[in-house]
């Protein structure tokens, strides 16, 4: 196998409960990562000269900071005496800084794809551990299941959710995750809940009040979308979403969105399209 094309699916946080802050600055949280059947696409072609090339490079992201390149170098470092390389071509559909996991998903697809192309035979646990070094959201994409998450988001328990249709909107602003998690007004000590409580409707987002206050465009998007179905913030934003029972209704709502707001419709899935593409079910 010399070339492989893989999806890099989005995720949304069906709820986000921040329960504390660790000494190292990371936040303890509870959330549900809902995987979607929509995202970026990554084409990987094997090279045997040890070189890594990403086409095109992402605007405003230095090569050494790009999660795709960082993921590839992490795997490459496991076999420094082999001339493992790759050409990586990304079709970017997911907005950066939207809270829907675009960069983390790209990194996970890189790990999974190069593991196959280079015949490294690493298992999902090993790949997930590598992914965690790149970002707290990467392991959920590596393991490929919609999941209940705790810790900093790395303690995953697969759960089954209804495969609803979602309208996801991206207001015309960029929310800084660092700013939100460092802000003195962020609610950091919400009471932990059980999975049963979430299933019974416990679905708030500890970040939402602060994000709405600091970013009026997010507030406006939530107000607009809430006309059609209960709207929520995913992660720290800026993306917001609402669920619908069928595709036609979701498409009709998305088509009405204000001109200054990007958006897409996607179906929630319990198994990642990445894993289906690789035959891992």
Secondary structure as GFF3:
##gff-version 3
##sequence-region A 1 281
A	DSSP	beta_strand	3	21	.	.	.	ID=ss1
A	DSSP	beta_strand	27	47	.	.	.	ID=ss2
A	DSSP	beta_strand	52	55	.	.	.	ID=ss3
A	DSSP	three_ten_helix	63	65	.	.	.	ID=ss4
A	DSSP	alpha_helix	67	76	.	.	.	ID=ss5
A	DSSP	three_ten_helix	77	79	.	.	.	ID=ss6
A	DSSP	beta_strand	85	91	.	.	.	ID=ss7
A	DSSP	alpha_helix	102	117	.	.	.	ID=ss8
A	DSSP	alpha_helix	124	134	.	.	.	ID=ss9
A	DSSP	alpha_helix	138	143	.	.	.	ID=ss10
A	DSSP	beta_strand	147	150	.	.	.	ID=ss11
A	DSSP	beta_strand	155	158	.	.	.	ID=ss12
A	DSSP	beta_strand	165	170	.	.	.	ID=ss13
A	DSSP	alpha_helix	177	182	.	.	.	ID=ss14
A	DSSP	alpha_helix	195	199	.	.	.	ID=ss15
A	DSSP	alpha_helix	208	214	.	.	.	ID=ss16
A	DSSP	alpha_helix	216	225	.	.	.	ID=ss17
A	DSSP	beta_strand	232	233	.	.	.	ID=ss18
A	DSSP	beta_strand	239	244	.	.	.	ID=ss19
A	DSSP	alpha_helix	247	255	.	.	.	ID=ss20
A	DSSP	beta_strand	262	269	.	.	.	ID=ss21
A	DSSP	alpha_helix	273	277	.	.	.	ID=ss22
###
